[in-house]
């Protein structure tokens, strides 16, 4: 079996490398002949869904995991420190 690699690009698409079958909800398959790699949209704004067309960069798309990390970091920084005592 061929290896498939999916890379989550920061604030961008999912980059898929390797032989895969891509089907819609009704089981219709996209023709990926001659495409050893492709990018899937995750911002929701591509005019060529499910493929990425670069619109995310025009919108300033911020991926959920980046937003979560940023929020968690801010939450941690704003919390008062509690002194620990030995019992």
ChimeraX attribute file (.defattr): number of C-alpha atoms within 10 A of each C-alpha:
attribute: neighborCount
match mode: 1-to-1
recipient: residues
	/A:1	4
	/A:2	7
	/A:3	8
	/A:4	12
	/A:5	13
	/A:6	15
	/A:7	12
	/A:8	15
	/A:9	11
	/A:10	12
	/A:11	18
	/A:12	21
	/A:13	22
	/A:14	19
	/A:15	17
	/A:16	17
	/A:17	16
	/A:18	14
	/A:19	16
	/A:20	13
	/A:21	9
	/A:22	12
	/A:23	11
	/A:24	9
	/A:25	6
	/A:26	6
	/A:27	8
	/A:28	9
	/A:29	11
	/A:30	11
	/A:31	10
	/A:32	13
	/A:33	7
	/A:34	6
	/A:35	10
	/A:36	11
	/A:37	15
	/A:38	15
	/A:39	20
	/A:40	20
	/A:41	21
	/A:42	20
	/A:43	20
	/A:44	14
	/A:45	16
	/A:46	16
	/A:47	12
	/A:48	12
	/A:49	12
	/A:50	16
	/A:51	17
	/A:52	22
	/A:53	16
	/A:54	17
	/A:55	17
	/A:56	20
	/A:57	12
	/A:58	7
	/A:59	10
	/A:60	11
	/A:61	16
	/A:62	14
	/A:63	17
	/A:64	12
	/A:65	11
	/A:66	12
	/A:67	12
	/A:68	11
	/A:69	11
	/A:70	12
	/A:71	12
	/A:72	12
	/A:73	11
	/A:74	11
	/A:75	10
	/A:76	11
	/A:77	10
	/A:78	9
	/A:79	8
	/A:80	7
	/A:81	8
	/A:82	6
	/A:83	5
	/A:84	6
	/A:85	5
	/A:86	3
	/A:87	3
